[in-house]
Amino acid sequence: MIDPKLKALTDVVTKELADRGLLMEAGWVSYERLVLSPEAPQIQRDECRIAFFSGAMHLFSSVMSFLDPGHDPTENDMKRMSQLNAELERFLVIFKAKHGLVGKAPYGKNT
């Protein structure tokens, strides 16, 4: 389980980055440092950055289009968000198993 103090700090930093319009950029920097080899060529970095931001754009635009109108979340909104979360969790389980990270906590989650 993630340390509650670390979780609280991460939440503060995440909100600050979002308020400054730098949430995705910070995510990219973290991804680049954690996943890409220091020896990776610039073309690989550039293409990975495009893929990273393209995935984020797809997710964000999809969420914005599937939410029901209104200010309050509907039952369907909550169901769709739960299904999206489950899909991403399935990916994380496979990713961690493939890369020997089972039991470690990238992005604040232990499994």
SULJO-V309111 format. One record per residue. N is the residue number from 1. RES is the residue in one letter. OMEGA is omega in whole degrees, 0 to 359 (999 if undefined). D_CENTER is the distance of its C-alpha to the mean C-alpha in Angstrom with 2 decimals. Layout:
{{N RES OMEGA D_CENTER} {N RES OMEGA D_CENTER}}
//
This chain:
{{1 M 180 18.11} {2 I 178 16.33} {3 D 181 18.97} {4 P 178 19.27} {5 K 178 20.14} {6 L 178 17.07} {7 K 180 14.90} {8 A 178 17.09} {9 L 178 16.84} {10 T 179 13.05} {11 D 179 13.29} {12 V 181 16.06} {13 V 180 14.45} {14 T 179 11.34} {15 K 179 14.04} {16 E 179 16.21} {17 L 178 13.87} {18 A 179 13.21} {19 D 181 16.99} {20 R 180 17.71} {21 G 184 15.69} {22 L 184 13.72} {23 L 181 10.17} {24 M 179 8.92} {25 E 177 11.72} {26 A 177 10.86} {27 G 178 7.40} {28 W 180 9.68} {29 V 178 12.32} {30 S 179 10.51} {31 Y 182 9.56} {32 E 182 13.14} {33 R 183 14.75} {34 L 190 13.29} {35 V 185 13.53} {36 L 176 16.26} {37 S 176 19.81} {38 P 180 21.62} {39 E 182 24.18} {40 A 180 21.96} {41 P 182 23.87} {42 Q 180 22.86} {43 I 177 22.80} {44 Q 178 20.10} {45 R 181 18.00} {46 D 181 18.77} {47 E 177 17.99} {48 C 179 14.63} {49 R 177 13.77} {50 I 180 15.08} {51 A 180 13.08} {52 F 182 9.71} {53 F 177 10.88} {54 S 176 12.61} {55 G 178 9.76} {56 A 179 8.20} {57 M 178 11.86} {58 H 181 12.54} {59 L 183 10.02} {60 F 182 11.21} {61 S 178 14.79} {62 S 178 14.82} {63 V 181 13.85} {64 M 181 16.41} {65 S 182 18.96} {66 F 177 18.82} {67 L 177 19.19} {68 D 179 22.88} {69 P 178 24.89} {70 G 183 25.57} {71 H 184 24.12} {72 D 178 23.69} {73 P 178 21.30} {74 T 176 23.39} {75 E 177 23.54} {76 N 177 22.21} {77 D 182 19.21} {78 M 178 18.42} {79 K 180 19.13} {80 R 179 16.88} {81 M 177 13.89} {82 S 179 14.90} {83 Q 177 15.24} {84 L 178 11.82} {85 N 180 10.47} {86 A 178 13.10} {87 E 180 12.27} {88 L 177 8.71} {89 E 177 10.55} {90 R 177 13.26} {91 F 183 11.30} {92 L 178 10.17} {93 V 180 13.87} {94 I 180 15.21} {95 F 182 13.20} {96 K 179 14.29} {97 A 181 17.77} {98 K 186 18.15} {99 H 176 17.36} {100 G 183 19.29} {101 L 181 16.56} {102 V 183 17.74} {103 G 178 18.32} {104 K 191 16.12} {105 A 171 13.12} {106 P 180 10.17} {107 Y 169 7.48} {108 G 181 10.51} {109 K 174 11.56} {110 N 172 14.88} {111 T 999 16.39}}
//
